[in-house]
């Protein structure tokens, strides 16, 4: 039994479908969670997730197992990204790892930092030597604290924050370094972060595979293909109210309409607030702790501009906005018809702007008309475009991006240990626990499938 037809739940059910009897219960009227492709200005357009990490194999492997080939999987035409700060665009320095700089020359030429801030960032190897072993002294610290200690606060604010804002929409000084940027955490435990990644770049062969991929026609094609294969095993509009143990080590799942199911394994792949209610009859402590998990509400504004704007658009795939732009609500803009080759022939310029951060409700407090007007004004200020959009739409995602607080990994492990003590077969899953993005979700689906069908 799978509760929740987001990407994790669907992929897990699809993986085990031939070796186990599986049912997927989804409370809403559509599967896919934050994967949602809509018709926008004559184009299939993603207004949730719009790509997946290709340098991890799990999402691409799932896509290919679903029957999608090279003609379906599309890499970005350009990876150039610009930073918007203090009313100016600057190029993202080469060689950053989640914003942490490894190429000091590129960092200097980007002019993102002042001379004093640049000198502080360049001193990271010496700082690491002085603080040798420091990272091992903590079970976890925040991303902001880790980066600020090593490179200085300006690197955290001006480079790391814009890059993480689109993924987590969180506060750097609340997000767990171990859970959010494990590659930086690991590098810090070995010594200098900058030298660690420099060594990797010289000792590992050059990788010519793209960083990201998307699906021609929208990521919802992945969801549709899994849902079609599952057929009647996927049941929409089914709200699960409780899970109870029954004789023989099985579990009874009861829905709002008093329908009940029994299963040996129950995968709870819903947001923590929902999982809290579902699991309250299994372990009240787990339910209470799940209710404390935080999530950011975010939104996507799709905009279509006249073709005349194409030449005005900066030569990049998009823009990231620093949090220090206090009056702005846009945190990122993707130039969709510039970034994705399969969209390049569209007769207009299609963009998507991201809004919303934890603790900042200004954007989502606006009605659609006011939100579109504000986003359009900011996008045109960033890009230099003068024409007004000819088509727009807003997609709101309330409490959609989980926040990995400091100590997140230990918290999740503790919850799973308690559930295991309640009886075998209850599995806590989803983006709130083990990583955001389709690659991480695909990896968890693989792990769960192996648990259920060893």
C-alpha positions, -999 to +999 in steps of 0.1 A: +000+000+000+013+034-010-003+065+006+004+095-017+008+097-054+036+122-056+067+113-075+080+091-047+048+071-042+042+067-079+078+056-087+078+031-058+045+016-069+057+014-105+089-003-094+072-030-074+041-035-097+052-068-112+064-084-080+037-073-055+001-064-054+001-026-049-025+001-044-018+038-044-042+061-025-041+098-034-062+124-017-062+149-046-077+147-081-044+142-099-011+124-093+024+139-095+026+163-066+048+192-076+052+179-111+026+197-131+026+205-168-001+229-182-010+244-215+004+279-216+003+301-247+003+272-271+030+253-253+032+225-227+048+243-198+060+230-164+048+252-135+063+230-108+096+211-111+109+217-146+141+195-148+160+168-129+196+164-120+213+143-146+246+137-129+228+114-105+215+084-124+182+076-107+158+100-124+172+094-159+173+057-153+136+058-143+127+079-174+145+054-197+129+025-179+096+042-186+104+042-223+117+077-228+147+079-252+172+104-264+146+122-285+125+128-253+152+138-229+165+174-235+196+191-220+198+229-215+211+249-245+231+270-221+241+268-184+251+304-180+234+320-150+233+356-139+231+371-104+209+401-097+221+423-069+217+459-061+201+466-094+228+450-115+234+417-133+266+399-127+277+365-140+278+335-117+315+326-112+327+294-127+335+265-105+310+271-077+297+241-058+263+251-045+276+286-045+309+279-027+337+293-049+365+271-061+379+294-088+392+326-072+401+342-106+365+337-119+352+349-085+373+381-088+363+388-124+326+384-116+329+413-092+302+398-070+324+405-039+342+436-027+381+434-026+380+427+012+353+401+008+372+385-021+404+383+001+384+367+029+370+341+005+404+334-010+418+327+025+395+296+029+424+271+028+442+289+055+411+292+076+404+255+071+439+247+084+435+269+114+401+253+121+413+218+112+388+192+124+362+218+133+335+203+112+339+169+129+332+186+163+296+192+153+269+167+145+255+193+122+255+231+117+236+254+093+247+260+058+251+297+065+273+291+095+295+266+076+300+288+046+304+320+066+331+303+088+350+291+058+345+318+031+330+348+050+294+360+053+294+377+019+298+344+001+269+329+020+247+359+012+257+367-023+264+332-038+251+304-017+217+319-008+206+327-044+215+292-055+197+275-026+167+298-027+152+281-058+156+247-043+147+251-007+133+286-004+148+286+031+170+305+055+206+296+052+211+299+089+183+274+096+190+248+069+211+218+078+245+216+061+247+178+063+212+173+048+211+202+024+247+205+010+263+171+019+290+176-006+301+208+011+299+192+045+320+163+035+346+186+019+347+206+051+355+175+071+384+167+049+401+201+052+398+230+027+365+230+008+382+248-021+411+225-024+389+194-020+369+204-051+401+215-070+416+181-064+384+164-077+385+185-108+421+175-116+419+138-105+386+129-120+381+127-158+361+155-173+324+148-175+306+160-206+272+149-196+246+177-189+239+187-153+202+188-159+177+171-182+140+177-188+113+158-209+101+172-242+065+180-236+068+184-199+077+163-169+041+153-164+047+128-192+067+107-166+038+109-142+012+100-169+031+070-180+035+056-145-002+063-138-013+047-170+007+016-162-007+013-127-043+017-140-069+009-114-043+004-087-040+042-086-071+056-067-076+094-067-098+112-042-090+087-014-082+105+019-065+082+044-076+088+080-058+062+100-035+031+100-040+004+126-022-029+133-041-061+127-034-097+136-006-113+117+017-083+115-004-066+088-018-031+087-053-018+081-056+015+062-090+033+066-101+062+043-125+091+049-152+071+031-148+042+055-131+021+029-105-002+044-075-020+030-050-044+045-013-046+036+020-060+047+039-028+038+026+007+040+046+035+024+036+069+038+047+093+011+028+124+020+039+158+034+047+157+072+016+176+082-006+149+065+016+120+077+012+133+112-025+127+111-022+094+093+004+080+118-012+093+150-028+058+156+006+041+150+029+063+172+018+095+188+053+108+194+061+104+157+029+122+148+037+151+171+073+154+158+061+154+122+037+182+129+067+204+138+083+200+103+084+234+085+077+240+048+079+270+026+050+282+004+062+292-031+047+301-064+056+301-102+045+329-125+046+320-162+050+350-186+049+352-224+064+382-240+064+394-277+091+380-299+107+414-301+119+409-265+141+380-276+170+402-286+168+422-254+170+391-231+205+387-215+226+359-229+220+333-202+195+306-191+182+327-163+187+349-133+191+343-096+182+371-072+201+377-039+180+378-008+195+413+000+172+428-027+148+435+001+121+452-020+120+424-046+098+393-045+113+374-075+140+350-064+147+334-098+138+337-135+142+310-160+144+320-197+125+289-208+127+295-246+164+303-243+173+274-219+154+245-235+162+238-272+128+221-278+111+254-269+133+277-289+110+278-319+081+292-299+069+325-315+071+343-282+095+346-253+085+323-224+098+329-189+090+315-155+096+334-123+098+319-089+085+336-057+082+328-021+106+320+008+102+307+043+091+336+064+084+359+035+047+358+025+046+391+006+043+375-029+017+349-021-004+374-001-011+392-034-039+383-056-030+369-090-034+402-108-012+421-083+013+393-082+016+392-120+021+430-122+048+430-095+066+400-111+064+415-146+079+448-133+108+431-116+115+408-145+116+437-170+139+456-146+163+426-145+162+418-182+158+452-199+127+441-218+102+469-224+071+450-238+043+439-216+035+401-214+008+389-237-001+358-216+004+350-179-006+325-153+001+318-116+007+285-099+007+285-061+023+258-041+014+261-004+037+245+021+055+228-007+092+229+000+103+211+031+129+228+053+158+206+066+165+220+100+199+215+117+199+179+130+175+168+102+192+135+095+192+124+131+156+135+135+144+114+105+165+084+117+148+086+151+113+087+136+120+057+115+134+038+144+103+045+164+080+034+135+101+002+132+095-005+169+058-002+163+058-031+139+074-041+106+063-027+073+057+011+080+079+032+058+082+070+060+091+084+026+091+116+005+109+148-002+105+161+034+129+134+046+155+123+021+163+150-004+145+172-029+144+167-067+135+138-090+169+121-087+166+119-049+130+107-053+140+081-078+167+069-055+143+065-026+118+046-048+147+022-057+155+018-020+119+011-010+114-013-038+144-033-027+130-034+009+097-047-003+110-071-028+146-081-017 
